[in-house]
Structure formats: C-alpha cells, structure tokens
Amino acid sequence: MEVLENLRSIFSDPRILSLWVGLVLFSLLLLLLDLLRANRQIQGLMRWVWILTVAYSGPLGLAVYFYSGRRQISNDSIWRRGFRSVAHCYSGCGAGEMAGLLLTVGVLGLSGWWVAGITFLFAYLAGFGLTVGPLMQDGVALGKASSDAFWSESASITIMEIVAIGVDLWLAGDAGPGNPLFWSSMLFSLSIGLLAAYPVNVLLIHFGVKEGMHDPRMAQAGD
C-alpha cells in the first residue's frame, strides 16, 4: 500500500504530467521529421501506427520505431517484427482504451468492473477494426477478414488490455478527468500494456499465427 500511495502521489503532481506531455510532443516532432526527411516511403496505415504509438508512449514509442520501423534498420528479425506487430495492435487498442475510460469514468461516473468491461470492449473493437479494415481494402471478404483478425489479434489484445486496464484502475483509484492522476495513470498503463503484449506477438509470429507487419526496408512510396 505504501508503494501505491507513493506512486499516486507522484502521478498526481501536475508537473509530472506536464513533463510527460513535453516529452511526448518532442518525440512526435522527432518522429515526424524522420518520416518526412528519411522515411517518406512509410505511408498509409504504418505511418499512423507510428504516430499513434509515439503519441501514447512518447520516448518508448519512438525507441520502438527507431528499432523496428525505419527503412534504415540493418536487418529484420522476429524481434523487430514483434515490435511492429504490437505497435499495430497498440495504435488501435490505445484509442479504444482512452475512449472507454473517458466515457465510463469521465462521462458516466462508473467504477470497478463496469469500467474494466466497457473499456476492454472499446479497446478490443478498435484493435479488431484496425485489422479487419485493411484486409477488406485488400479485397478479403468480411467473414474471412473477421476470422483472420480474431485468431491473429485476440491474444495480443486480451493480454495488452488486461494488463493496461488493471494497472490503470490500480493506480488511478477513483480519480476523474479533473485530476492529473487520471491522465498520468492512463498513459503509464498504456505503455505497460504495450510491453506486456510484445512477447505475445513474438510468439504468435514464431508459431505462424500471424505474419507481423512488412519489412520497412521494402516500403515503397504510396504503400
């Protein structure tokens, strides 16, 4: 309990939240400069995946991008594919999780299992949709796209959100959007969820359940 109270005290400090927002904005600036100057070929979905990943996780998201998402990587590997795969999942789930928390806590004033359940549903649907949509754009039928997305993404989304939502509820307590603790806990928990889901994605790729996102070295303008 003492550890929890210390963490809540730190995350309740508006200066900590302001510092994090500053780091996120700086990380986004570096990302956008790199995408525009050195990686213009990375466009479409993957460009938005990296923008959202860095927006949620700041320096951590930027490190994941530089390690696995640039055309300048020296080689590709299952470890890099795992990071690209989890970032793709994360970009959708993160948006769904934030929307779910704002709705359940900020608007409806719910707590406990209601928050966890509704937020998980929002995150799952957002992550699921981010997989189904591109598949259908490539000509895959809705049924086939939905089946592929379910089998390839469910484990990753589930682990990511159980960890992220659990950490957020543990840290934030009954804090609402007017308290810096609400936002700090949400952002911190998102990054913990990303890290928790990474080994799951590596294993899914290893066993052939999912392919992982394409090698960025092969990216062509307009992809």
C-alpha positions as CSV (number, residue, x, y, z in Angstrom):
1,M,0.0,0.0,0.0
2,E,2.9,2.4,0.7
3,V,4.2,1.8,-2.8
4,L,0.8,2.5,-4.3
5,E,0.4,5.7,-2.3
6,N,3.9,6.9,-3.3
7,L,3.1,6.2,-7.0
8,R,-0.2,8.0,-6.7
9,S,1.5,11.0,-5.1
10,I,4.0,11.1,-8.0
11,F,1.4,10.7,-10.7
12,S,-0.9,13.3,-9.1
13,D,1.7,16.0,-9.5
14,P,0.7,18.2,-12.5
15,R,4.4,18.9,-13.1
16,I,5.0,15.2,-13.8
17,L,2.1,15.1,-16.3
18,S,3.4,18.3,-17.9
19,L,6.9,16.9,-18.2
20,W,5.5,13.8,-19.9
21,V,3.4,15.8,-22.3
22,G,6.5,17.7,-23.2
23,L,8.5,14.5,-23.8
24,V,5.6,13.2,-26.0
25,L,5.5,16.3,-28.1
26,F,9.3,16.3,-28.6
27,S,9.2,12.6,-29.5
28,L,6.4,13.3,-32.0
29,L,8.5,16.1,-33.6
30,L,11.4,13.8,-34.0
31,L,9.2,11.1,-35.5
32,L,7.6,13.4,-38.0
33,L,10.9,14.9,-39.0
34,D,12.3,11.4,-39.6
35,L,9.2,10.3,-41.6
36,L,9.3,13.4,-43.8
37,R,13.1,13.5,-44.3
38,A,14.3,10.0,-44.3
39,N,11.3,7.7,-44.5
40,R,8.8,9.2,-46.9
41,Q,8.1,5.7,-48.2
42,I,6.5,4.7,-45.0
43,Q,2.9,6.0,-45.6
44,G,-0.7,4.9,-45.1
45,L,-1.5,2.7,-42.2
46,M,2.0,2.2,-40.8
47,R,2.7,6.0,-40.7
48,W,-0.4,6.4,-38.5
49,V,0.6,3.4,-36.4
50,W,3.9,5.0,-35.5
51,I,2.3,8.4,-34.9
52,L,-0.2,7.0,-32.5
53,T,2.3,4.7,-30.8
54,V,4.6,7.7,-30.1
55,A,1.6,9.8,-29.1
56,Y,0.6,7.2,-26.4
57,S,4.1,6.3,-25.2
58,G,6.5,9.2,-26.1
59,P,10.1,8.2,-25.9
60,L,9.3,4.5,-25.6
61,G,7.2,4.6,-28.8
62,L,10.0,6.5,-30.5
63,A,12.5,3.9,-29.5
64,V,10.3,1.1,-30.8
65,Y,10.0,3.0,-34.1
66,F,13.8,3.5,-34.5
67,Y,14.5,-0.1,-33.6
68,S,11.9,-1.8,-35.9
69,G,10.1,0.7,-38.1
70,R,12.6,2.6,-40.2
71,R,13.8,1.7,-43.6
72,Q,17.4,2.2,-42.3
73,I,17.3,-0.9,-40.0
74,S,20.3,-3.1,-40.7
75,N,18.3,-6.3,-40.8
76,D,14.9,-7.6,-40.0
77,S,14.2,-10.2,-37.3
78,I,11.3,-11.8,-35.4
79,W,12.1,-9.3,-32.6
80,R,11.6,-6.4,-34.9
81,R,8.5,-7.9,-36.5
82,G,7.2,-8.4,-33.0
83,F,7.5,-4.8,-32.2
84,R,5.9,-3.7,-35.5
85,S,3.1,-6.2,-34.8
86,V,2.4,-5.0,-31.3
87,A,2.6,-1.3,-32.4
88,H,-0.1,-2.0,-35.0
89,C,-2.3,-3.6,-32.3
90,Y,-1.4,-0.9,-29.8
91,S,-2.4,2.0,-32.1
92,G,-6.0,0.8,-32.3
93,C,-6.4,-0.5,-28.8
94,G,-4.9,2.6,-27.2
95,A,-7.5,4.8,-28.9
96,G,-10.3,2.4,-27.8
97,E,-9.0,2.3,-24.2
98,M,-8.8,6.0,-23.9
99,A,-12.3,6.4,-25.3
100,G,-13.6,3.8,-23.0
101,L,-12.1,5.3,-19.9
102,L,-13.3,8.8,-20.8
103,L,-16.8,7.5,-21.3
104,T,-17.1,5.3,-18.3
105,V,-15.2,7.4,-15.8
106,G,-15.4,10.9,-17.1
107,V,-19.0,10.9,-18.5
108,L,-20.9,8.1,-16.8
109,G,-19.1,8.2,-13.5
110,L,-18.8,4.4,-13.4
111,S,-16.2,2.4,-11.4
112,G,-14.8,-1.1,-10.9
113,W,-15.9,-3.9,-13.3
114,W,-18.1,-1.7,-15.3
115,V,-15.1,0.5,-16.3
116,A,-13.0,-2.6,-16.9
117,G,-15.6,-4.4,-19.0
118,I,-16.7,-1.4,-21.2
119,T,-13.1,-0.2,-21.7
120,F,-12.0,-3.6,-22.7
121,L,-14.8,-3.8,-25.2
122,F,-13.9,-0.5,-26.7
123,A,-10.2,-1.4,-27.0
124,Y,-10.9,-4.8,-28.5
125,L,-13.3,-3.4,-31.1
126,A,-10.8,-0.7,-32.1
127,G,-7.9,-3.1,-32.4
128,F,-10.1,-5.6,-34.2
129,G,-11.3,-3.0,-36.6
130,L,-7.8,-1.8,-37.4
131,T,-7.0,-5.3,-38.7
132,V,-10.3,-6.1,-40.5
133,G,-10.4,-2.7,-42.3
134,P,-7.1,-3.1,-44.2
135,L,-7.8,-6.7,-45.0
136,M,-11.1,-5.8,-46.6
137,Q,-9.4,-2.9,-48.5
138,D,-7.1,-5.6,-50.0
139,G,-10.1,-7.5,-51.2
140,V,-10.6,-10.0,-48.4
141,A,-14.3,-10.8,-47.7
142,L,-15.8,-9.6,-44.4
143,G,-16.2,-13.1,-43.0
144,K,-12.6,-14.2,-43.8
145,A,-11.2,-10.9,-42.6
146,S,-13.1,-11.1,-39.3
147,S,-12.0,-14.7,-38.8
148,D,-8.3,-13.9,-39.5
149,A,-8.4,-10.9,-37.2
150,F,-10.0,-12.9,-34.4
151,W,-7.4,-15.6,-34.5
152,S,-4.4,-13.4,-35.1
153,E,-5.2,-10.5,-32.7
154,S,-7.3,-11.7,-29.8
155,A,-4.5,-13.0,-27.7
156,S,-2.4,-9.8,-28.1
157,I,-5.4,-7.5,-27.5
158,T,-6.5,-9.5,-24.4
159,I,-3.1,-9.5,-22.7
160,M,-2.5,-5.9,-23.6
161,E,-5.8,-4.7,-22.2
162,I,-6.0,-6.9,-19.1
163,V,-2.6,-5.5,-18.1
164,A,-3.2,-1.9,-19.1
165,I,-6.7,-1.6,-17.6
166,G,-5.7,-3.4,-14.5
167,V,-2.7,-1.1,-13.9
168,D,-4.8,1.9,-14.7
169,L,-7.6,1.0,-12.2
170,W,-5.0,0.1,-9.6
171,L,-3.2,3.4,-9.9
172,A,-6.0,5.8,-10.6
173,G,-8.4,4.7,-8.0
174,D,-11.5,6.9,-8.1
175,A,-9.6,9.8,-9.9
176,G,-11.6,11.6,-12.6
177,P,-10.5,13.6,-15.6
178,G,-10.1,16.7,-13.5
179,N,-7.3,15.0,-11.6
180,P,-3.8,14.7,-13.2
181,L,-3.7,11.2,-11.7
182,F,-6.4,10.1,-14.2
183,W,-4.3,11.1,-17.2
184,S,-0.9,10.0,-15.8
185,S,-2.3,6.6,-14.8
186,M,-3.9,6.1,-18.2
187,L,-0.8,7.0,-20.2
188,F,1.5,4.9,-17.9
189,S,-0.8,1.9,-18.1
190,L,-0.9,2.1,-21.9
191,S,2.9,1.7,-22.1
192,I,2.8,-1.2,-19.7
193,G,0.2,-2.9,-21.8
194,L,2.4,-2.4,-24.9
195,L,5.4,-4.1,-23.1
196,A,3.2,-6.9,-21.8
197,A,1.8,-7.7,-25.3
198,Y,5.2,-7.7,-27.0
199,P,6.3,-11.3,-26.1
200,V,2.8,-12.5,-27.1
201,N,3.3,-11.0,-30.6
202,V,6.7,-12.6,-30.9
203,L,5.3,-16.0,-30.0
204,L,2.3,-15.6,-32.4
205,I,4.7,-14.8,-35.2
206,H,7.0,-17.6,-34.2
207,F,4.2,-20.2,-34.4
208,G,2.8,-18.7,-37.6
209,V,-0.5,-17.4,-36.1
210,K,0.3,-14.0,-37.6
211,E,2.9,-12.7,-40.0
212,G,3.8,-9.4,-38.4
213,M,3.9,-6.2,-40.3
214,H,6.0,-5.9,-43.5
215,D,9.7,-5.2,-43.5
216,P,10.1,-1.4,-43.7
217,R,13.1,-1.7,-45.9
218,M,10.7,-2.9,-48.6
219,A,8.4,0.1,-48.3
220,Q,7.5,1.9,-51.5
221,A,6.0,5.4,-51.8
222,G,2.2,5.1,-51.7
223,D,2.1,1.8,-49.6
